[in-house]
Amino acid sequence: MDANRLRFWMMADPLLHWEPLLVDGHNRVHRDASRRSVRLASSPGSTTWTELSGSDMAQTEQLVFRMPGVLDAFGTWAYLDVPRAALMATGAGPEPTPLLTFDPTHPLSLPTDAVLGHDDVLYVATGGGKVLLKDPRSQWDPATVSVDDFVAWRLAPAPRGGVFAIARPSTLSAPGGADRVRIARVLGQPLPRYLLGERAPTVFRPQGEETNPPRMSLILDAPPLPGEVVVGLAASPEGRLALLSWVHGVEDAFARIRFFTGTGLTAPITLHGARRPFSFAWVSNDRIVVLLRTSGPAVTAVAYALEAEGAIADPLGDYYPLTEHDGGPFVHTLALPPHYLVQDGPPAPLHPVSLPSFVSEGSVLNMTGAGVPVLDGGSPRAVWHRLYLEACIPPRCGIRVFLAATNTPTRPDAYASGLWHEHVFGDVGPVSGARHVPHGVWLPSPSELPFHGGLFPGTPEQDRRGLFSALIQRAGLRVRSLQGRYLWVRVQLVGDGYSTPELFALRAHGPRFSYAENYLPELYREQLFGQEADEAALDGTSTPADFLERFLSLAEGILTPIEDRIASASLLTDPRTVPEESLEWLAGWIGFSFDAAIPRERRRRMLEAAPAIRPWRGTMRGLSLALDALTDGAVARGGLVIVEEFRLRRTFSTILGVDLGDEDDPLLPGLHRSGNSYVGDTLFLGDERRKEFLALFGEGIPKTPSEEAAVQQFFNELAHRVTVLVHQDFDAQEIGLIQRVAEQETPAHVSISVKMASYPLMVGVASLVGIDTYLGPPPKPQPMRVGRSALGSKNLLERPPSLDPRLLAGG
């Protein structure tokens, strides 16, 4: 609410507030959730491509059944050599080498697909419907899994290990609908060979030693898709499993994409213009690219953005050249971008090289429905006041905002004549034909809201980027004020084909605070109402009172932001809203100072937390609050663990998970051998000759002076000492910053140290959950570093999971 008690309504979430206005079923705008903006959709522009039809389709069907290659992270790859009936590996030597061989007398036994999973296991769909699991490191023997009445054909790696598989279609040329949609999941791995060796008869061996044996299960068995046949699947980096299908029996029917939700399939997304793509791959988390045969053996790569389920996806304007492409499908790879096989050489990455290309115009409406905010002025007499846009408008581009007001919460038809009133921003003219259409102006402030930085992410530029404003009007009418309880918004983005405007936020203020009605005599108020006010002005001019109202709004548009800043001056003393250059000044009010190495984005958090830290300064709680504010919640997350070292006054005989010979380990100060490892109340384990019981330290037990001194020394060694254990990864500069802040917040008589924690959990030593230990995911093995790594614990020296076995020998 501003100084005139006006409210505002904002639409800034592209997925919650804006609904694309489809043109012939096509979406011409792109709602970018990552940038929180709306812009024009990409388009191929003048680029055209035509798929083959008729007899040439038989060659396309052959490409569907052609086995894709597979590429690993080391640049070695594998492919099927049909004459040799072998899966060949290459990349680590001048000539390919056989990786797996098959029976050449039975063509149906040849593999149909091969994938290297995220768990570094090679999965091969072999003949007979089985899936073969092979370890590139040769730690265990190959194993096969299968499901009854399921012939595994195409595979896709699952993000958490294993693969998805779909069944082979019975036919591609005839109309589909005869094959059920079936998806299987492969999980598990065999035990390594060294765990299955011969053991002495007295060694305990559990039954069923494989806790995660290889297995295959059917996770979807859905009815056939009428008129469709599934021809491929692929998993996105986020794990979205997509199925590609062809449509038969319908003229000019285009291929479709569906997502597997875990229980079923979503509504299809139609790939406009692509009738028979024979391969597809993900290029980002919401975009795919398909391969199409065009003229002769030529292949074209066409990209699509997959947004709303059940919609039509138009081709994007990105051009992907296929240099020396061998004409086959995409290669399976875990990392982006996709790769394809070339005629002579390693697989090549797929990159767009064209200039951006966009549609010329597209529109969005403010969304309606449950949970969607409504622009409700609260009264049928509400006059909507001013419009603000945060946008980027390049040259030769523009934004047209059409507004309509009703007294019922039902959105009017998007093209209803006479209901929508145009406001223009940028280098475009009005399309309504009305005279004196308001044209928005650029404002130098990042936002009309006092001391707000705005939602536009870039640097403002006059007339191009930043904040724009226009007085809400009904151009061409005798009375131009827009009155009604509910406000409806339609935004039209206009581009030149090479660039696009981008809308980040739209705010409408109302009901209007009229200077004429509040400060001038009644003589100056509007006298025309009803149908007469809604008539078009023949000479293009409005009534005198309406002109005066809009003329006074020029001064109001300047004075109100100034009044707002004065009324909101308290924001200058709030750490969340104080300008950046005033942070040091505000900190000086409470005697707070910043270390020069503290990043600017963290200073606000520390200043905001300062009042809560001050009463507890010099205590454990104060130290925790200070480090939490400094590290953006690392103490709360467990990334930093603060230990008062008197809690380490424990002696044990048996400790699991720690090298006791490491005298520099921060978790072992004061530790010594003893017999104080016990089970239950009476059973003690340890060296009988060096038995020491903590019960001897009880206050009621008599002690000799030497024993009393020994006990006191034992306690004093760990008194007034605090260690900050760093479990989270911080660089050297951040570690030093944590050390300095910890020293500032610690009393002078307390010794403080900051050390990297060697283990997240050690039974007996670092197992006080909530005090000196946090629970989290197990750390991944890190590469070996000479002189610093601990072989066999946190760091592993392993053979790389390369498809070409010669890589182990340095080939």
C-alpha positions in Angstrom: 0.0 0.0 0.0 1.4 3.4 -1.0 1.2 6.8 0.5 -2.3 7.3 -1.1 -3.4 3.9 0.4 -3.4 2.3 -3.1 -2.9 -1.5 -3.3 -1.1 -3.3 -6.1 -1.5 -6.7 -7.6 1.5 -8.4 -9.2 1.9 -11.2 -11.7 5.5 -12.4 -11.8 5.4 -16.2 -11.7 5.4 -17.5 -15.3 3.8 -20.8 -14.5 1.2 -19.6 -11.9 0.1 -16.2 -13.3 0.4 -16.5 -17.1 -1.5 -18.8 -19.4 -0.4 -19.0 -23.1 -2.9 -17.9 -25.7 -2.8 -20.7 -28.3 -3.0 -19.9 -32.0 -4.4 -22.8 -34.0 -3.4 -25.0 -31.1 0.2 -23.8 -31.0 1.9 -22.1 -28.1 3.9 -19.0 -29.3 5.4 -18.0 -25.9 7.9 -19.6 -23.6 7.4 -19.4 -19.9 10.9 -19.6 -18.4 10.7 -20.8 -14.8 14.4 -20.5 -14.2 14.5 -16.8 -15.1 10.9 -16.2 -13.9 10.0 -14.5 -17.2 7.8 -14.8 -20.3 9.2 -14.4 -23.8 8.5 -15.4 -27.4 9.0 -19.0 -28.3 11.9 -20.1 -30.5 11.0 -20.9 -34.1 12.9 -22.3 -37.1 12.0 -19.2 -39.1 12.5 -19.7 -42.8 14.2 -23.0 -42.3 12.1 -25.8 -43.8 12.5 -29.6 -43.8 10.4 -32.4 -45.2 10.4 -35.9 -44.1 10.5 -38.8 -46.5 7.3 -40.7 -47.2 6.2 -43.8 -49.2 8.7 -46.4 -50.0 11.5 -44.5 -48.4 9.9 -45.0 -45.0 11.2 -48.6 -45.0 14.7 -47.2 -44.6 13.5 -45.1 -41.7 12.1 -48.2 -40.0 15.4 -49.9 -40.4 17.1 -47.0 -38.6 14.6 -47.5 -35.7 15.9 -51.0 -35.2 19.5 -50.1 -35.7 21.4 -50.5 -32.4 22.8 -47.2 -31.0 26.3 -46.9 -29.8 27.4 -46.2 -26.2 29.9 -43.6 -25.0 31.6 -43.4 -21.6 33.1 -40.5 -19.7 36.6 -41.3 -20.8 35.9 -40.9 -24.5 35.9 -44.6 -25.4 32.9 -46.1 -27.0 31.3 -49.3 -28.2 29.2 -50.2 -31.2 27.7 -53.3 -32.8 29.6 -54.9 -35.6 27.0 -57.1 -37.3 29.4 -59.1 -39.6 31.5 -60.0 -36.6 28.5 -60.5 -34.4 30.3 -58.7 -31.7 30.1 -55.6 -29.6 33.3 -53.7 -30.4 35.1 -51.3 -28.1 37.4 -48.6 -29.3 39.0 -45.3 -28.4 42.0 -46.5 -26.4 43.8 -48.1 -29.3 44.2 -47.8 -33.1 41.9 -50.7 -33.8 38.6 -51.8 -32.2 38.7 -54.8 -29.8 35.8 -57.2 -29.1 34.0 -56.5 -25.9 31.2 -59.1 -26.2 30.7 -61.7 -28.9 27.4 -63.4 -29.9 26.3 -66.4 -32.0 26.5 -65.3 -35.7 24.2 -68.2 -36.8 21.2 -66.7 -34.9 20.7 -63.1 -35.9 17.9 -62.7 -33.3 20.6 -63.3 -30.6 22.4 -60.0 -31.6 22.0 -57.2 -29.0 19.4 -54.5 -29.7 20.8 -51.9 -27.3 23.6 -51.2 -24.8 23.8 -48.5 -22.1 26.4 -47.6 -19.6 24.5 -46.8 -16.4 25.1 -44.2 -13.7 26.3 -47.1 -11.5 29.2 -47.8 -14.0 27.6 -51.1 -15.2 27.2 -51.9 -18.9 23.7 -53.1 -19.6 23.1 -55.0 -22.9 19.7 -56.0 -24.3 20.5 -59.4 -25.8 18.4 -61.9 -27.8 15.7 -63.8 -26.0 14.5 -60.7 -24.1 17.3 -60.8 -21.5 19.4 -58.0 -20.2 23.1 -58.7 -19.6 25.0 -56.9 -16.8 28.7 -56.5 -17.4 31.2 -54.8 -15.1 33.8 -52.8 -17.0 36.2 -53.2 -14.1 35.7 -57.1 -14.2 35.0 -57.2 -10.5 32.2 -59.8 -11.0 31.1 -62.2 -13.7 28.5 -61.1 -16.2 24.9 -61.8 -15.2 21.6 -61.9 -17.0 18.1 -61.0 -15.9 14.7 -61.3 -17.6 10.9 -61.2 -17.1 8.5 -63.7 -18.5 6.8 -62.6 -21.8 9.0 -59.5 -22.0 11.5 -58.9 -24.8 13.8 -56.1 -23.8 14.5 -53.9 -26.8 15.5 -50.3 -25.9 17.2 -49.2 -22.7 17.6 -45.9 -20.8 19.9 -45.4 -17.7 18.1 -44.6 -14.4 19.7 -41.7 -12.4 20.0 -43.8 -9.2 21.4 -46.9 -10.9 20.0 -49.6 -13.1 18.1 -49.1 -16.4 14.6 -48.9 -17.8 13.6 -51.1 -20.7 10.7 -51.2 -23.2 9.5 -54.1 -25.2 10.2 -54.6 -28.9 7.2 -53.6 -31.1 5.7 -56.3 -33.3 5.5 -54.0 -36.3 6.1 -50.3 -37.3 4.5 -50.0 -40.8 1.0 -51.2 -39.9 -1.3 -49.1 -37.7 -0.3 -49.5 -34.1 -2.4 -50.3 -31.1 -1.7 -54.0 -31.0 1.2 -53.9 -28.5 0.8 -53.2 -24.9 3.0 -50.5 -23.4 5.4 -52.3 -21.1 8.3 -50.9 -19.1 10.7 -53.0 -17.0 13.3 -51.9 -14.5 16.7 -53.6 -13.9 18.3 -53.2 -10.5 21.0 -54.8 -8.4 24.6 -56.1 -8.9 26.3 -59.4 -8.3 28.8 -59.7 -5.4 32.4 -59.2 -6.3 34.5 -62.3 -6.8 36.7 -61.8 -3.8 33.6 -61.9 -1.5 32.5 -65.3 -3.0 35.8 -67.1 -2.6 36.3 -70.3 -0.6 36.2 -69.9 3.2 37.0 -72.2 6.0 34.1 -74.4 7.2 34.1 -72.6 10.6 33.6 -69.1 9.0 30.1 -67.9 9.4 28.3 -67.5 6.0 24.8 -66.1 5.9 22.2 -67.6 3.6 21.5 -65.3 0.6 24.7 -63.3 0.8 23.6 -61.1 -2.1 21.6 -58.4 -0.4 21.0 -56.6 -3.8 21.0 -59.3 -6.4 20.5 -58.5 -10.1 16.8 -58.5 -10.9 14.3 -57.3 -13.5 10.7 -56.4 -12.8 7.8 -55.1 -14.8 6.8 -51.6 -13.6 4.2 -50.7 -16.3 1.9 -53.0 -18.2 -0.6 -50.6 -19.9 -3.2 -51.2 -22.6 -2.1 -50.4 -26.2 -2.1 -46.8 -27.4 -4.8 -46.6 -30.1 -3.1 -46.0 -33.5 0.4 -45.6 -32.0 3.5 -47.6 -31.6 6.3 -46.9 -29.2 9.7 -46.5 -30.9 12.1 -45.2 -28.3 12.7 -44.0 -24.7 15.3 -41.7 -23.1 15.9 -40.4 -19.5 16.6 -36.7 -18.8 19.4 -35.6 -16.4 16.7 -35.1 -13.8 15.3 -38.6 -14.3 12.3 -37.8 -16.5 11.6 -40.9 -18.6 10.1 -40.1 -22.0 8.6 -42.4 -24.6 8.5 -41.6 -28.3 5.7 -43.0 -30.4 4.6 -42.9 -34.0 1.0 -42.4 -35.0 -0.6 -44.4 -37.8 -3.9 -44.2 -39.6 -4.2 -40.4 -39.4 -3.1 -38.1 -42.3 -0.2 -35.9 -41.4 -0.2 -37.3 -37.9 2.9 -36.3 -35.9 5.0 -38.2 -33.4 4.2 -37.9 -29.7 6.1 -37.8 -26.4 4.8 -39.1 -23.2 6.3 -39.2 -19.7 6.3 -42.1 -17.3 5.2 -41.0 -13.9 6.0 -44.2 -12.0 2.4 -45.5 -12.2 1.3 -44.5 -15.7 1.8 -42.3 -18.7 1.0 -38.6 -19.1 -1.0 -37.0 -21.8 1.0 -36.9 -25.1 2.9 -33.9 -26.3 2.7 -33.7 -30.1 5.9 -32.9 -32.0 4.6 -30.6 -34.7 6.2 -31.3 -38.1 7.9 -34.6 -37.1 6.1 -37.6 -38.4 8.7 -40.4 -38.2 11.7 -39.5 -36.0 13.9 -42.5 -35.6 15.9 -41.4 -32.6 15.7 -38.7 -29.9 17.8 -37.4 -26.9 17.6 -34.8 -24.2 19.5 -31.6 -24.7 18.4 -30.0 -21.4 15.9 -30.8 -18.6 13.0 -29.6 -20.7 14.2 -29.9 -24.3 14.7 -32.8 -26.7 16.1 -33.2 -30.2 14.9 -35.7 -32.7 16.6 -37.2 -35.8 14.6 -37.2 -39.1 15.4 -38.5 -42.5 14.8 -35.8 -45.1 16.3 -36.1 -48.6 17.9 -39.4 -49.5 20.3 -40.4 -46.7 20.3 -36.9 -45.2 19.4 -36.6 -41.6 18.1 -33.4 -39.8 18.2 -32.7 -36.1 15.1 -30.8 -34.8 14.7 -29.5 -31.3 11.5 -29.2 -29.2 10.7 -27.6 -25.8 8.5 -30.0 -23.8 6.3 -27.8 -21.6 2.6 -28.5 -20.9 1.3 -32.0 -21.2 -1.2 -32.6 -23.9 -0.1 -29.5 -25.9 1.5 -29.1 -29.3 5.3 -28.5 -29.3 6.6 -26.5 -32.2 10.1 -26.8 -33.6 12.6 -24.5 -32.0 14.8 -22.2 -34.0 18.1 -23.9 -32.9 20.1 -25.4 -35.8 22.1 -28.5 -35.0 24.6 -29.4 -37.7 25.4 -33.1 -38.1 28.9 -33.0 -39.4 30.0 -36.3 -41.1 27.1 -38.1 -39.4 26.9 -41.8 -40.2 23.1 -41.6 -40.5 22.4 -43.6 -37.4 20.7 -42.9 -34.1 22.1 -40.9 -31.2 24.8 -42.5 -29.0 23.9 -43.4 -25.4 25.8 -41.1 -23.0 25.2 -40.0 -19.4 26.4 -36.4 -19.9 25.0 -33.6 -22.0 25.2 -32.7 -24.9 24.0 -35.7 -26.9 26.5 -37.4 -29.3 26.2 -39.1 -32.6 28.5 -41.5 -34.5 30.5 -40.2 -37.4 31.9 -42.0 -40.3 35.5 -42.0 -39.2 36.4 -40.9 -35.7 35.0 -40.6 -32.2 31.4 -39.7 -31.5 30.8 -36.0 -32.1 28.8 -33.7 -29.7 25.6 -32.0 -30.8 25.8 -28.2 -30.5 23.5 -25.5 -31.9 25.3 -23.0 -34.1 22.6 -20.7 -35.4 21.6 -17.2 -34.4 18.5 -17.0 -32.2 15.2 -17.2 -34.1 11.8 -16.4 -32.6 8.2 -16.1 -33.7 7.0 -12.6 -34.5 4.4 -12.4 -31.8 2.7 -14.3 -29.0 0.2 -13.6 -26.2 -0.5 -14.6 -22.6 -3.5 -14.1 -20.3 -3.6 -13.8 -16.5 -4.5 -17.3 -15.4 -7.7 -18.3 -13.7 -8.7 -21.2 -11.5 -8.2 -22.5 -8.0 -5.2 -21.1 -6.1 -4.6 -18.4 -8.7 -4.6 -14.8 -7.4 -7.4 -12.6 -8.8 -7.0 -8.9 -9.4 -10.0 -7.8 -7.3 -10.5 -4.1 -6.6 -13.1 -4.9 -4.1 -15.8 -2.6 -5.5 -17.6 -2.2 -8.9 -16.7 1.5 -8.7 -13.0 0.8 -8.5 -11.0 2.8 -11.0 -7.7 1.1 -12.0 -4.9 3.5 -11.7 -1.4 2.7 -13.0 0.5 -0.1 -14.7 4.1 -1.0 -14.1 6.2 -3.5 -16.1 9.6 -4.9 -15.3 10.8 -6.0 -18.7 13.6 -6.1 -21.3 12.5 -4.6 -24.7 15.2 -4.8 -27.4 15.1 -2.5 -30.4 12.4 -3.2 -33.0 10.5 -5.1 -30.3 7.6 -4.2 -28.0 4.9 -5.2 -25.5 1.2 -4.5 -25.9 -0.8 -4.8 -22.7 -4.6 -5.1 -23.1 -6.7 -4.5 -20.0 -10.4 -5.3 -19.3 -12.5 -4.6 -16.2 -15.6 -6.6 -15.2 -17.9 -6.9 -12.2 -18.0 -10.7 -12.3 -15.0 -13.0 -11.7 -15.3 -14.5 -15.2 -12.6 -13.7 -17.7 -14.0 -12.2 -20.9 -13.2 -13.6 -24.3 -9.6 -12.7 -25.3 -10.8 -11.0 -28.5 -14.1 -9.5 -27.3 -14.6 -6.2 -29.2 -14.7 -3.1 -27.0 -13.7 -4.8 -23.7 -9.9 -4.8 -24.0 -8.0 -1.5 -23.9 -4.5 -1.2 -25.3 -1.3 0.1 -23.7 1.9 0.1 -25.7 5.6 -0.3 -24.6 8.7 -0.3 -26.8 9.1 0.1 -30.6 5.6 -1.0 -31.6 2.5 0.9 -32.5 -1.1 0.2 -31.5 -3.2 -2.4 -33.3 -6.6 -1.4 -32.0 -6.9 1.6 -34.3 -7.9 3.9 -31.4 -6.5 7.4 -31.1 -4.2 8.5 -28.3 -3.3 5.0 -27.1 -1.1 5.4 -24.0 2.6 4.7 -24.5 4.6 3.5 -21.5 7.7 5.4 -20.3 10.9 4.1 -18.8 11.6 5.0 -15.2 15.2 5.2 -13.7 14.2 3.5 -10.5 14.5 -0.3 -10.2 11.0 -0.4 -8.7 8.2 1.9 -7.8 8.1 0.2 -4.4 10.3 2.2 -2.0 13.8 0.8 -1.5 13.0 -2.4 -3.5 15.6 -3.7 -5.9 13.1 -4.9 -8.5 12.7 -8.3 -10.1 14.5 -7.5 -13.3 17.8 -9.4 -13.0 20.0 -7.2 -15.2 21.3 -3.7 -15.3 18.6 -1.1 -16.2 19.1 0.7 -19.6 17.1 3.7 -20.6 14.1 2.8 -22.8 15.2 -0.8 -23.1 15.6 -2.6 -19.7 14.1 -2.0 -16.3 10.9 -0.4 -15.1 8.2 0.9 -17.4 5.0 2.6 -16.4 1.7 3.8 -18.0 -1.5 5.3 -16.7 -4.4 2.9 -17.2 -6.8 4.3 -19.8 -9.4 3.5 -22.3 -8.1 5.3 -25.4 -10.5 6.9 -27.8 -13.5 7.1 -25.4 -15.0 10.3 -23.9 -14.2 9.1 -20.4 -11.0 7.2 -20.3 -10.9 5.9 -16.8 -11.2 2.0 -16.6 -13.7 1.1 -13.9 -14.8 -2.3 -12.6 -14.2 -4.7 -9.7 -12.0 -7.3 -11.5 -9.1 -6.5 -13.8 -8.0 -8.9 -16.6 -4.7 -8.7 -18.4 -3.7 -9.9 -21.9 0.0 -9.3 -22.9 1.1 -9.5 -26.5 4.9 -9.8 -27.0 6.1 -8.5 -30.4 9.5 -9.3 -31.9 11.5 -8.9 -35.1 12.3 -12.6 -35.5 15.9 -12.2 -34.2 15.2 -10.9 -30.7 12.3 -11.1 -28.2 11.0 -8.9 -25.4 11.0 -10.5 -22.0 8.5 -9.7 -19.2 9.6 -10.4 -15.6 6.7 -8.8 -13.7 3.5 -6.8 -14.2 1.9 -4.8 -11.4 -1.5 -3.0 -11.5 -2.2 -0.3 -8.8 -5.7 0.7 -7.7 -8.3 1.9 -6.9 -7.2 5.3 -8.1 -6.6 8.2 -5.6 -7.9 11.2 -7.6 -6.3 14.5 -6.9 -9.3 16.3 -8.5 -11.8 14.5 -6.3 -9.8 14.9 -3.1 -8.2 18.4 -3.5 -10.4 20.4 -5.9 -14.0 21.7 -5.8 -16.8 19.6 -7.2 -16.8 21.8 -10.3 -13.8 19.9 -11.6 -15.2 16.4 -11.2 -16.5 14.2 -13.9 -20.1 14.8 -14.9 -20.5 12.1 -17.6 -21.4 8.6 -16.6 -22.9 5.4 -17.9 -23.4 4.7 -21.6 -22.5 8.3 -22.6 -19.1 7.9 -20.9 -18.4 4.7 -22.8 -19.0 6.3 -26.3 -16.2 7.0 -28.6 -15.0 10.6 -28.9 -15.6 11.7 -32.5 -12.8 14.2 -32.4 -10.5 12.0 -30.4 -10.6 14.1 -27.3 -12.0 13.3 -23.9 -14.1 15.3 -21.5 -12.4 18.3 -19.8 -12.7 16.6 -16.4 -11.1 13.4 -17.7 -8.3 15.4 -19.3 -7.7 17.2 -15.9 -7.7 13.9 -14.1 -5.0 12.5 -16.4 -3.1 15.8 -16.3 -3.0 15.8 -12.5 -1.8 12.2 -12.7 1.5 13.4 -14.2 2.3 15.2 -10.9 0.9 12.3 -8.9 3.2 9.8 -10.6 6.2 11.9 -9.5 5.0 12.9 -6.0 3.7 9.5 -4.8 7.0 7.7 -5.1 8.7 10.5 -3.1 6.0 10.3 -0.5 6.4 6.5 -0.4 10.1 6.8 0.3 9.5 9.3 3.2 6.7 7.1 4.6 8.9 4.0 4.4 12.1 5.6 5.8 12.1 2.9 8.5 13.2 0.5 5.8 16.6 2.2 5.9 17.1 0.8 9.4 16.2 -2.8 8.4 19.2 -5.0 7.4 17.0 -6.7 4.7 16.2 -3.5 2.9 18.9 -0.9 3.7 20.9 0.1 0.6 24.2 -1.6 0.0 26.2 1.5 0.6 24.6 2.1 4.0 25.3 -1.3 5.5 28.4 -0.2 7.3 26.5 2.9 8.6 23.7 0.8 10.0 26.1 -1.7 11.6 27.8 1.2 13.4 24.5 2.0 15.2 24.9 -1.2 17.3 28.7 -1.2 17.4 28.9 -4.0 14.9 31.7 -4.3 12.3 32.3 -6.6 9.3 35.4 -8.5 8.5 36.7 -7.2 5.2 36.6 -10.8 3.7 32.9 -11.3 4.4 31.0 -11.3 1.1 28.4 -8.5 0.7 25.5 -11.0 0.3 26.3 -12.4 3.8 26.6 -9.0 5.6 22.9 -8.5 5.6 22.3 -11.9 7.3 25.0 -11.2 9.9 23.6 -7.7 10.6 20.0 -9.1 10.8 21.3 -11.7 13.3 23.3 -9.3 15.4 20.5 -8.4 17.9 20.0 -12.1 18.6 23.7 -12.7 18.9 24.5 -9.8 21.3 22.7 -11.1 24.4 24.4 -14.5 24.0 27.9 -13.3 23.1 30.6 -15.3 24.8 28.4 -18.4 25.1 28.0 -21.6 23.0 24.6 -20.3 21.7 26.1 -17.0 20.7 29.0 -18.7 18.8 26.5 -21.0 17.0 24.3 -18.0 16.0 27.3 -16.1 14.7 28.7 -18.9 12.6 25.3 -19.8 11.4 24.7 -16.3 10.1 28.2 -16.2 8.6 27.9 -19.6 6.7 24.3 -19.4 5.7 23.1 -22.0 8.1 26.0 -24.4 8.1 25.7 -25.0 11.8 22.0 -25.9 11.5 22.7 -28.2 8.6 25.6 -30.0 10.4 28.3 -28.6 8.1 29.9 -27.0 11.2 29.8 -28.8 14.5 30.9 -26.9 17.6 32.3 -29.2 20.3 33.1 -28.2 23.9 36.0 -30.5 24.5 35.0 -31.5 28.0 32.5 -33.7 26.2 35.4 -35.7 24.9 36.4 -36.8 28.5 35.8 -40.4 27.6 38.2 -43.3 27.5 37.6 -46.5 25.5 39.4 -49.6 24.6 37.6 -50.4 21.3 37.0 -47.7 18.8 35.4 -48.4 15.4 36.3 -46.4 12.3 39.4 -44.4 13.3 43.1 -44.7 13.1 44.4 -44.3 16.7 47.9 -43.7 15.4 46.8 -40.4 14.0 47.8 -38.0 16.8 46.8 -35.0 14.9 43.1 -36.1 14.5 41.0 -33.3 16.1 38.6 -35.9 17.6 41.3 -37.7 19.7 42.6 -35.1 22.1 43.3 -36.7 25.5 42.5 -40.2 24.3 44.5 -43.1 25.9 44.2 -46.8 26.2 42.0 -48.2 28.9 39.5 -50.9 29.8 36.5 -48.7 29.7 34.7 -50.4 26.8 31.8 -52.2 28.3 28.7 -54.2 27.3 25.7 -53.9 29.6 26.3 -53.1 33.3 28.8 -55.8 34.3 30.7 -57.0 31.2 33.9 -54.9 30.5 36.2 -55.5 27.5 39.8 -54.4 27.5 43.2 -55.0 28.9 42.9 -56.4 32.4 46.3 -55.1 33.4 45.4 -51.5 32.4 41.8 -51.4 33.7 40.6 -47.9 34.5 37.0 -47.1 35.4 35.3 -43.8 35.2 33.5 -44.7 38.3 36.7 -44.1 40.2 36.3 -40.4 39.5 33.1 -40.1 41.5 33.0 -37.3 44.1 32.0 -39.6 47.0 35.0 -42.0 46.6 38.0 -41.2 48.8 41.2 -40.5 46.8 44.8 -40.0 47.7 46.4 -36.6 46.9 48.2 -38.1 43.9 44.9 -39.6 42.6 43.1 -36.3 43.2 45.8 -34.5 41.2 45.6 -37.0 38.4 41.8 -36.7 38.2 42.0 -32.9 38.3 44.6 -32.9 35.5 42.4 -35.2 33.5 39.5 -32.7 33.6 41.7 -29.6 33.2 43.2 -30.9 30.0 40.0 -30.5 28.2 38.5 -27.5 30.1 37.9 -24.1 28.5 38.6 -25.4 25.0 36.2 -25.4 22.0 36.8 -27.0 18.6 34.8 -26.1 15.5 34.7 -29.2 13.3 34.2 -28.4 9.7 32.4 -31.3 7.9 31.3 -29.2 4.9 33.6 -28.3 2.1 34.9 -24.7 2.5 37.8 -23.1 0.7 40.9 -21.7 2.6 39.5 -18.2 2.6 36.2 -19.3 4.2 38.1 -21.4 6.8 40.1 -18.4 7.8 37.0 -16.3 8.0 35.3 -18.8 10.2 38.4 -18.9 12.5 38.4 -15.0 12.8 34.7 -14.8 13.6 34.9 -17.7 16.1 37.8 -15.9 17.9 35.7 -12.7 18.0 32.7 -14.4 19.6 34.7 -16.5 22.1 35.7 -15.2 25.6 39.4 -14.5 26.2 39.9 -17.4 28.6 38.5 -20.0 26.1 40.8 -21.5 23.5 39.2 -21.9 20.1 40.3 -23.9 17.1 38.8 -24.7 13.7 39.7 -28.0 12.2 38.6 -30.2 9.3 36.7 -33.3 10.6 38.3 -36.4 9.2 35.1 -38.6 9.6 31.4 -37.7 9.8 30.7 -40.6 12.3 33.0 -42.7 14.5 31.5 -45.1 17.0 32.7 -44.2 20.5 34.5 -41.0 19.7 32.4 -38.9 17.4 29.0 -40.5 17.9 27.2 -38.0 20.1 24.5 -37.3 17.6 23.4 -33.6 17.9 26.6 -32.6 19.8 29.6 -33.5 17.8 28.1 -35.6 15.0 25.6 -35.1 12.2 24.0 -37.7 10.0 24.0 -37.3 6.2 24.6 -39.2 3.0 27.8 -41.2 2.8 30.6 -39.2 1.1 31.7 -40.3 -2.3 35.2 -41.7 -2.8 37.6 -38.9 -3.8 40.6 -39.2 -6.2 43.9 -40.2 -4.7 46.2 -37.3 -3.7 49.8 -38.3 -2.9 50.7 -37.4 0.6 47.2 -36.5 1.7 44.9 -39.4 0.8 44.0 -42.4 3.0 43.9 -45.4 0.8 40.9 -47.7 1.5 38.9 -45.3 3.6 37.9 -42.0 2.1 40.0 -42.4 -1.1 39.9 -45.3 -3.5 42.4 -46.3 -6.2 40.2 -48.0 -8.8 40.2 -49.0 -12.4 38.2 -46.5 -14.4 34.9 -47.9 -15.8 36.0 -47.6 -19.4 34.3 -49.5 -22.2 37.6 -50.1 -23.9 39.5 -52.6 -21.6 42.8 -51.4 -23.0 42.5 -48.1 -21.2 43.7 -49.9 -18.0 47.0 -50.7 -19.7 47.5 -47.0 -20.7 46.6 -47.6 -24.3 
